[in-house]
């Protein structure tokens, strides 16, 4: 019970930290979105080296490097998570926090759809209903925004693809993220070097505190990931699935209440439809989980 409670607390901490990111990235301005992204990749690579050594993960990292198939999958994962980070940073620094929340709300539904389209999985009836309601929600939000909610869609698709690649690679969280960040770090470092040489970089031009804040992007990336990894080993996936809604909920509240983003009626209707879809989706997932447990118990008794 103590381990389970600790797992819930660690999971909640991870998702709440991710949910608070809209408060963090604006602190890095006047650096632009791409410069923030470059620093996040480079300093994450540095931080993950420290984490690998501290957690004695060098052997796991070597084994991962020796596996060409998994390394290739993680290279693709590195590209998708970089796109995800870049779009997210753009969203929270361009007054689209509510739209980033939408992306992470619909991500579980997009993941199910990708499983059907790419892995040949079969959807259950209520999953089809949930996806249908979500599709209507996106249509309503497209009308409300006057454009497709591309930030939300890009976040959901990139993170869904990232999750699929990570699941297929089946590698540990720490060595895999270390490899991913090191795949992209040379490109990020080259970009930051170009910015600096052209005089367009903000790093070092806005005081010591701002420069130090940019270097914290690696730690800010690593801490919630480590909390999540520790939680995943202690609590069921169904609990993780429920906790994941903390992130977009906090982002949504920050967007509406703190950043005062515009929420006309069409957007409220769209979000209500998304929430209805998620209630249906979550209810179905919990019901399916209970059914599977009953069948397992019946088979064991029989």
N, C-alpha and C positions, 0 to 999 in steps of 0.2 A: 504493500500500500504506500509506503514511504517513497519507493522508487517511482511508482505511478504518479504520485502527487508532484514529485520533483520533475518528472517528465512533462506534466501539464504546465508547470511554472516555467520551465525552460522553453517549451513550445510557445507559450503565450508571450514570453519575453522576446523571442525571435520575431514573431509576427508583429508585435507592437513596435519594435525597433524599425522594421521594414515600413510599417505604417507611418512612422514619424519622419521618414526621409524627406517629405515635402518641406519640413522645417529646416533641414540640414543643408540641402543643396543651394538654396538662395544665399546662404552665408558665404558661399564660394564666389559669388559675383563680385566684381564685374567680369570675372573669367567667363568665356562663352561655353556653350554646351559641349562642344568638341574638346576644348581644353580641359574641362572638368572630366570628361570621359577619358581622355589620355592620362590624366593624373590618377584616376581611379584604377585603370588597368595597370599602370606602372607600379603604383604603391601597393596594389593588391598582390602583384607578383612578388614584391619584396617582402610583404607581410607573410605571405604563404610559405616562403622559404623559412622564415622564423618559426612558423607554426609546425611545419614538417619536422624540423629539428627538435623543437620542444616536445612534440608528441611522438617522437621516435617513429616517424612514418617514411624514413628514407628507403627502407627495404620495399615497402609497398609502392613507393614511387618508381623505384628501379624496375620492379616487376611489371608495372603498368607501361613503362617506356619500352619494355621488351615485347609487348603485345601489339603488333602492328594493327590488327583489326580495331582494338579498343582505342588505340592512339588516333586512328583515322576518325573514328566516331567522335572523339573528344575534340579533334580539330574542328569538325563541323559544329560541335556544341559551343566551342569558343567563339566562333563567328556569330552564332545566333544569340548568345548571351551578351555579346558586345553590342549587337543591334538593339537588344532589349534594354540594356543600360543606357545607350545613347538616346533612344526614344523616350525613356522614362525621365532622364535628366532634362531633355528638351521640354517635356510636358510640364514638369514641376517648376521650371524657370520661365515658362511662357504662359502662365495663368491657365493651365489646363489640368489642375490637380484633380478635379472631379472626373475628368475624362480618363486620367490614369487609374482612378479607382474603378471606373467601369471596366477597364481592361482586365483588372485582376478579379473582378466579380465574375466576368464571363469566361475566364480562363479554364475553370473546371469543365464547363460545357464544351468549350473548344477542344479540350483534351479528349473528351469522350468521342467527339465527332472525328478527330484525327485517328483514334483507335479503330473506328469503323472504316474510314476511308483507306487507311494505310496498313492496318494490321488485320483487317477482315473480321473484327469483333462484331458481335450482334448487339443491337440496342434493345433494351427492354421497353415495354410500352410507355411507362411514365417518363423514361429518358427521352423518348421521341416527343412527348408532350412538352417537357421542359425545354427542349431545343426549339420546338415550334414557338413557344411563348417568347423565348430569347430572341428568335429571329424577328418576331413582330416588334419587340422592344428596340432592336437595332434600327429597324425601319422607322419607327416613331422618333428615335433620337436623331436619325439622319435628317428628318424633316425639321426637328427642333433646332439642330445645329446649323441647318442650311447646307450641310455637307456630310459625307460619311464620317463617323467618328474614328478617323484613321489612326490617331494616337492609341486609342483603346484597342482597335483591331490589331495594330502592329504589336502592341504589348502582349495581347492574348496569343497571337499566332507565334511570335518569337519564343515566348516562354513555354508554350505548349510543345513546340518543336524541340526546344532545349530539354524539356522533361522527357520526351520520347527518346532522344539521343542518349541522354544519361541513363535511362532505364535499360536501353539496349546495350550500352557499354558496361553497365553493372560494375562500376568502379567505386571505391571509397570516396567520400565527400572531400576529404582533405587532399589526397594525392591528385584526384581528378581536377579540382579547382586550381591546384598548383600548376598542373600541366596546361589547363585552359588559359590561365592568365599569362603564362610564359610563351604560349603560341602567339598571342596578340601583343605582348609587351614590346617586341622590337618595332612593330608598326607604330604603336603609341609613342614610344620614345623618339622615333624618327620624326613624328609629327610635332611633338613638343620641342624638339631641337630646332625644327624649321621655324616654329613660332618664335622661339627665342632669338634665333639669328636674324629674323626679319623685323624684330622689334615689336611684334604683335602680341607677345605673351604677357599675361597679367601676373604670372608667378614672380614674386620678388619686387613688383612695382607698387604694391599696395600695403606695404608694411610687413613686419615679422609675423603678426597674428594671422593675417590672411595666408601667407606662405605656409605656415604651420598647419592651418586648416586644410589646405590642399593636400598636405602629406598625410592627413588622417583618413583620407578616403580608403586606404587599404585596410586599416583597422576597423573602420565603420562597415566595410564589406565583410570582413572575416568574423567579427563577433557574433552577429545574428546567425551566420551559417553554422558556426560551432555550436551555438545553443540549439539550433534546429537539429543538427546531427545527433546531439546528446538526447534530445527529446524523442527522436524517431526510434531510438533503441529501447525506450522505456514505456511508450504508450502505443495503443493500436492505431492503425492507419485511419480508422474512422474518426478517432479523436483529433488526429492531425487534420483531417478533412474539415472538421468543424472549426478548429482553431484558425484555419487559413483565412476565414472571412474577417478576422480581426484587422488584417492589413487594409483591404479596400474600405472597410467601414470607417477606420480611423482617417484614412485619406479623404474619404467623402466628407466626413465631418469637418476636417481641416479646410477643405476646399470651400464648403458652404459657410461655415461659421467663422473661420479665422481669415481666410483669404478673400471672403465675400465674393466668390465667383457667381456670375449671373445664373439663375435657375428658373427660367420661364416654365410655364405649365407643361409644355411638350416634353421638356427634359424630366420633370417630376414624373409624368406618366410613363416615360421610357424606363426610368429607374425603378418605379413600382413594378412594372412588368418584369424587369430583370430579377427583382427580389422574389416575385411570385415564382419565376422559373427556378430560382435557387432553392426555394422552399420545397417545391415538387421534387427537384433533383436530390436534395438531401434526404427527404422523407423516403424516397425510393431506395437510395443507397443504404440507409439504416435498416429498412425493411428487408432488403436483399441480404444484408449482412446477418440479420437475425435468422432468416430462413436457412442460410448456409450453415450457421452454427447448430441449428436444430437438426439438420440433416447429418452433420458430422457426429453429433452426440448419438443420434439414432443408429448410425452405422457402427459406432463404437460399442453401443449396448448390444446391438444385434450380433 
